[in-house]
Amino acid sequence: MQRLLDETITTATIDTPPGEITREEVYTDLGFATQTPSNRPYVVVNMVMTLDGKVVIGGPGTTRLIGSRMDHYLMTRIEAQCDAVLFGATLLREDNPGYPWHDEARQARRVARGVRAEPLWAAVSTLGAFPTPPRMFEGGPDRTALFVSNATPPETLEALASQTTVIARGEHEVPLEEMLHVFRHDLGVRTLCCLGGAALNARMLALGLVDEVFVTIAPKIQNGRGGVTMFEGVAFPADALAHLALKSVYSHESELYLRYRTT
């Protein structure tokens, strides 16, 4: 593992020249908890993509094939410093991740970092429509939540309420600013990690609700035309693109791990 740059580590606390380090030294303390806004959680987006920019490379369950085991490890280190993880409905339907149960030791480490002992996993879906109950809901109403719009059929709301905490907001789609307010003030979430999908990332970014972006660039190329990228929404004008500031760069076996702060 190589540290190429990390502006978030001060020379007063650690020697920061580029060079070989252990993986345990990466993302040790990301400082999220000290920067929480008053009206919403501190929001970070975490994604992995191929060298040609693809974040979707096939059918359900294939996203994990983009990044290496090191990418998966660093992803868990980022999530371990967040109270909650957020998914878009499409990602939930396609990859269908299961709730990550934490033993007492992991819970204790999370509490020591100042976050919930067990993470809140949440998703946002306009109508709460899923072909089968997402595996995430196995965590139960105390550990999972689903944001839906008020257009969701009553029978769907009733069925979902037995599996997860259901929160209805908005007439035709869930207003993200209001959703984040609920996260902060009703659910006690101070730090939130958004794992996509791309449409949710784009809406959050356009509304100025993203504070940091973590992206792994895998040394792989899928090729092909089109393909889903990290942010899929209404394009910014050519003279008003979103700008970010690079905070850190790490590498391992040709894979790059980048951290950006939105500006």
N, C-alpha and C positions, 0 to 999 in steps of 0.2 A: 504494500500500500504506500502511495506517495502523496505527500501534501505539496501541492503546487502553489497554493495561495489560500490564506485565511485571514481576512481583515477583521474578523470578529474576535480573534484571540489577541490579547494585548501582550506586548513584550514584558510587561510588568509581572505577568503571571506564568508565562511559558515561553521558551525559546521557539520562535516561529519560522526560521529559515526553511525553505523547501527541502524535502528529503524523506527518507524512509521512516514510516511510523507504523504502529500496530493499528488494527481496525478498531480496537477499543478506544483509541484516542480520537476517533472521528465523531463529530456531533455529540461530544460529551455533555455539553451544556449549551443549548441553542438560545437560551435567554428569552423564550417566548413569554413566560409568565410575568416578566417584568415590563412587558410592553402592551398589555391588554387594554384596548379602548374601553371607554365607559359604557358605550351603547351596544357593543357586539363583541364576539370573541376575536382574538387575534387569529387570522386565517392564513394558513399556508396551503399551497397546492403542491402535490407530490406526484410526479409522473415519470415514466420511463419510455424512451423512444429509440427507434433505430436511427442509424446515421442519416437516412433519407427522410427522417421526420415522422415515421409511422408509429402510432400508439395502438393501433389495432392491426393484427397480422393474420387473423383467421377467425375461426369460430369460437364458441364458448370455451374458456379455460386456456386459451393460447397466449393471453397477455403475459403470463408469467414466464413465457419462453423468450421474451425479449431481453430481459435483464439476467445477470448472473446471480449466483448465490450471494455474492458480496452485495449486489444491489438489493436483494431481498433482506439481507441483514441490516443494511443502513436504513432501509424503509422502516423496519421495526423500531430502530432507534429514534427516528423522527416521530413515529406514532406514539412511542413510549413517553414523549414529552408533551402530549396533547390530551386534553380531557375527552375529546370526541373525534370520531372519524365520520366523514360525510360522503355518500355515494349518490350518483344520479340513478334514476330508475333503469335506464338501459343497461348500465354496467351491472346492476343488481340482477337483472334478468339473464344476462349473457354469461357472466363469470360466476354469479351466485356464490360469493364467499361465505363461509361459515363464521359464526361469532368466535373470536379468539378467547378461550377460557384461560384465566390467569391463576396460577397457583399462589399460595401465600407469599412466597419469596418475591415473585414478580409484582404482586400487589404492594408489598412493602417498598420495593424500589420505586414504584410509581408515586406512592404517597410521599416518599422522601424527596421526589422531584417537585412536589406541590401540585400534582394532578390527581384526578379520581383514581381510586384503587382499581376499579374495573372501568375500562373505557366505555363511553356511550357510543354505540354505533347507530347512525341515523341515515335515512335516505329521503329523497324528495321525489314525489311522483304526482303528476297532475290529477290522475283519477284513481291511483292506488291499484292499478290493474296488473296482476301477476298471474301467469298460467298455473303456477304452483307456489305455495308459500315459500318465500326466500329463506334460505338456510340461516341468514342473519337473525331471523326472528326466534331462532332456538335460544337466543340469549334472554328472551322474555321481556315483558314491559319495563322492568327496572333497568335493563341494560340496552334497550333498543328503542328507537323512535322512528316514526314515519310522518313526514309532512305531506299533506295532500291539499288540493283545492276544495272549495265548498261545492264544486260541481260533482264531486264523488258520490255515486249512488249510495243511499242509506244502507242498503243491504251489504255493500262492500265495506262501509265503515264499521258495521256491526261485526262482520267476520274478522276484520283486521284488528279490532279492539281486543279480541281475545288472545292475540298473538304479540302485540307490540303497543307502545304508547302512540296513539294517533292524534295528530294535531292538524286541524283544518284551518287554512287561511287563504284568502283571496277568492275571487269569483271564478276565474277561468284558468289561472295558474298561480302557483305559490309565489307571493312577493318575497324576494330574497332578503331585502332589508328587514322586513318584519320577521322572517324566519330566524335571522341571526339575532334579533332582539329577544326572541323567545329562548333561543339557545343560551344567551347570556343571563337573562333575568329570571326565566322560569325553570330552566334546566341546570343552571349553575355552571355552564361551560365557558371557560375563560380562554381556552386554546383549542382550535379546530383544524384538523387536517382534512383537506378535500382531495379525494382520489379520483375525481372525474365522475362521469365522462366529460368529453370535450365540450359538449353544449353547456353543461353546468359550469365548467371552468370559464367559458366565454362570457356567460351572463354575469358571473361573479366579478370578473375582471372589468367588464364594461361599466359596472356600477361602482367601481372603486372599492370593492370589498375584499380584495386580495392583498395581503401584506408581504408575503414572500412566495417565491416559486423555487421548488427543488426539482431538478430534472436530471435523470441519468441518461447519458448518451451511450447506447450499446454499440460496439464495433461490428454492427451487422447491417446489411442492406436487404430490404425485401424486393425492391424494384416494383414496376407496375405503375399505372396511372392513377391519379386521385389518391384515395386513402385518407383515413382520419388522422388529424394532427392533434396537438395538445389543446388548442382552442378553436372551436368551430362555431362561429356566430357571425353577427353583422361586422363586416370589415371596417377597420378604422381608416380614415382618409390617408392618402399617401404622405401628406405633410403633418399628420397628427398620430403617428404610430405610438403605441404604448412603449414607454422606456423603462428599463430596469437597471439596477446597479449590481454588478457582480461582487459577491461577498466572499465566496470561497470556491476552490477547485481542488478536488482530490482525484486520484486515478488508481486503477488496479487492473493489470493485464489488459491494457488498451481501452478499458471502460472509464468514462469520465462522470464525475458526480459534481454538479454545479448547484450553487445556491445564489439566488438573486433576491434583492429587495426591490419592491415596486417604488417608483419615484413620482 
